[in-house]
Amino acid sequence: MSTPAHLAPRPPAFGSTRADLWMQVVLVLGVSLGASALYAVLSLAEQLARGPLSEAQATMNPPLSVQPLIDLLRQLTGIGLDLVPVLLALYLLAGSAGALGTVRRRIGLDARMPVPDLGLGTVLFLVMGLGTLALYAAGRALGLTAEVTTSGLAEHWWTVPVLLLSALRHALVEEVVVVAFLTDRLTRIGWRWPVVLVVTALFRGSYHLYQGIGPFLGNVVMGLVFAELYRRTGRVMPLVVAHFLLDAVGFLGVGRLLG
């Protein structure tokens, strides 16, 4: 005699087991910052094999074509595709497409508190910006940091908008994936918060290793501060604001910003 359907054992809900949670972490990081971390480590190893880090160069936002229109299209395509892991992370946090709005409110990726978010984000930008400059200068002086060029794009009518979109892309990817998603999954797996805090901060630093030791340390500190603030406030938006401002100023440069 067969068991009635309503009495038959049911499989665990999707995403409820440790194996499911680990698989989600592997998949999200594997198509985003985890892959970047692996390439960054290989890049650092290659630079060290060639010579001292002080002689190395790292270029962010490089041109993708000698044809300006194709370059623009490739830049926009790359930015759009890089945001797919953000949507994947939000979808896994939500559990269904219909709950995406709910999970955005739950992690504070919304506009409910614009003034506090902008205020805290600006303060973080100023503090982290000064710290980043100090660590970069120290790293260059000690020969532990590559010479970083924040934009290799030529001057076109679309250069500034693309650099701003690139800054927004980095802010969303890193803060949603590393802070909101990764801390949630590692906590649900059973890790204690101090371990989660340190691991996520070290991971944030790892995909900046291609720039050298100084940026690695700077981003580890940034990861510690950002993750702890997220735990206390429950909002990722101030972190996105701060990260966007840091990258926007870095990509555009003081000269371009001052006209």
N, C-alpha and C positions, 0 to 999 in steps of 0.2 A: 504494500500500500504506500503510495507516494505521500510525502509530507505536504500539507496545505501550503500554498505560496506565502501566506501571511505569517506562517510559523517557521519557514525556512530560514537558516542563518543568512544574515545580510553581510555583504562585504563592507569593510570600513569605509566611511565617507572619504571622498577624494581629498587628499592633502591632510588627513588626520594622523597618519603614521609618521614615525621618524624617517622611514625610507622615502616616503613621499616628499617630506620637507627637504631632505638632503638632495633628492633628485631635482626639486625646484631650484635650489641654490645652485647646483651644478649647471643646469640649463640656462638660467638667467645670467650667471657670471660667464658661462662659456660663450654666450653670444654678445657679451658686452665687455665689462671691465676686467673680467678674469683673463680673457684673451689679450687684452691690452697689457696686463701685468706680465704675462709670459713673454710677449714681444719686448717689453721694457727691460726685463732681466737679460734677454738675449742681446739687446742693444747695448746695455751696460757692459756685458762681457766682451762684446766686440770692440767697444771703445777702449776698454782696459787692455785688450790684446794689442791694439794699435799703438797705444802710448798713454801718457797721463791724461786724466780727465780735464785738466786745465786747457788742453789743446783740442778737446772735442767740441762739437757744435751740435745743437739741437734746434730744429726749426718747427714751430707750430703753425698750423694753417698754411701749408705749402700750396703753391699753385698746382692744379691738376690737369692743365692743358695750356698750350701756347696760344690757343684761340680763345679770346676773351669770353665769347658767348658759351662755348663748350665748357670753359672753366667755371663760369657761373652756374650752368646746369649741373655740372658734376658736384660743385660745392653744395648746392641746394639738395641734390639727391643724397649726398652723404649725410647731411644734417638730418634729413627726413628719416633715412634708414636707421641712423643712430638712436632715434627716439622710439623705435619699435621695442627694444628691451624695456624701456620705461613703461610702455603700455602693457607689456607682458607681465612685468612685476606688479603693476596695479591690478591686472586681471587675476593673478594668482592670489594677491592679498584679498581681493573682493570675493573670489570664489565663483563669480558669474558676471556676465557682461552687464546685467541689470543693476548690479550693486556697485558699479564703478564710482558713481556719484557719492554713495555712502562711504566708500573707503577713502575717497579724496578728502571728505570731511573728517574722517577718523584720524588720518595722518596729518591733517592741517595743510593740505595742498589746495587751498581755496582762498577766496577773497573776503572771508567773513570778518577778518581783523586787519584791514589794510594799514592803519596807522601804527599799531604795535609791531606788525611784521616789518614794515619799512624802517621803523625806528631801530629795532633790534638788528635788522639786517645791515643797516648803515653803520652801526657801532661795531659789529663784527667785521665789516669790510675795512674800517679804519684800523682796528687793532691787528687783524690778520694781515692787512696790506703792509703795515710797517714791519711786522714780524717777518713776512716773506722777503721783503727787500733786505732786511738785516741778515737773514740766513743766506740769501743768495750772494750778497756781498762777501760775507764771511767764507762761504764755500768757494767762491772764486779766488779769494785771497789765499786760502789754504790749498788750492788746487784740487778740490773735491767736487767741483761743480762744472758742468759744461757751459759754454757760452750759449745762452738761450735766445733765439730770435722768435718773438711771439707772433709775428706775421711775415710770411714770405710772399704775400699777394702783391701784385702790382697795383698801381693807382687806377681804378676804374670808377665809374659812377655807382657801381654796386658794391664796392669794397667795404665801406663802412657798414651798410645793412647786413652783409654776409658775416662780417666779424661779430656784429651784435647777435645775430642768430646763432653763430658758433658758440658765443659765450653762454647764451641761454641753453643751448644743447648740452654743454658740459655741466651746467648747474643742475639741470633736470636729471640727467643721467646719473651723476655722482650722488646727489642728495636723495633721490628716490630709490635708486638701486642699493647704495651702500648703507645709508642711514635708515630709511623707512623699511625697505624690504629685508635687507640682510640682518639687521638687528632683530626684526620681528621673527624671522625664521630661526635664527640661532637661539633666541630666547625660548621659542616654542619647542625646539629640539631638546632643551633642558640645560643649556649653558648658563652659568651665573653671569650677572651683568658685568662685573669687572673683567671677566674673560672676553665677553662679547665686545666690550668697549675697546680693549687692547687689540683684539684680532681685527676688528673693522678699521681701526686707525692704521694698523700696520698694512692692511690690505690697501687702504687709500694711498699710503705712501708708495706701495710696490709698483703701481702702474705709472708712477712719476720717476722711476729709477733711471730712465733713459736720459733724464736731465742731470743726474748726479746725486751725490749724497745730501747736499744742502736742500734741494727741493723735496727729497724723500723725507728728511726730518721735519721740514716745514709742514708737509701734508700730514704727517703722523700727528703732529701737534694739533693741526686743524681738525683732523678726524676725532681726536679725543674731545676737543671743545664742542664740536658740532653734535656728536652723538650724545654727549651728556646733556646739552641744551635741549635736544629733541626729547630725551627721556623726561626732562623736567617740565617742558612746555607742551609736549604732544603735538607740536606744529613744525612741519618741515619747510614751510614757506619762508620764514626768516633766513634759513640756511640757503635756500635758492636765491633769495635777494642778495645776500652777502657774496655768494659764489659768482653770481652773474656780474656784480659790480667789480669784483676782483679780476675776473677774466676780461670784462669789457675794457677796463682801464689798461690792463696789461696788453691786450690785443691792439687797441687803438693807439696806445702810446701817448705820452704827454704832449708831444708836438702836434699830433693830429687833433687831440682834444682841444688844444688852445688855438687851433686854426693856423 
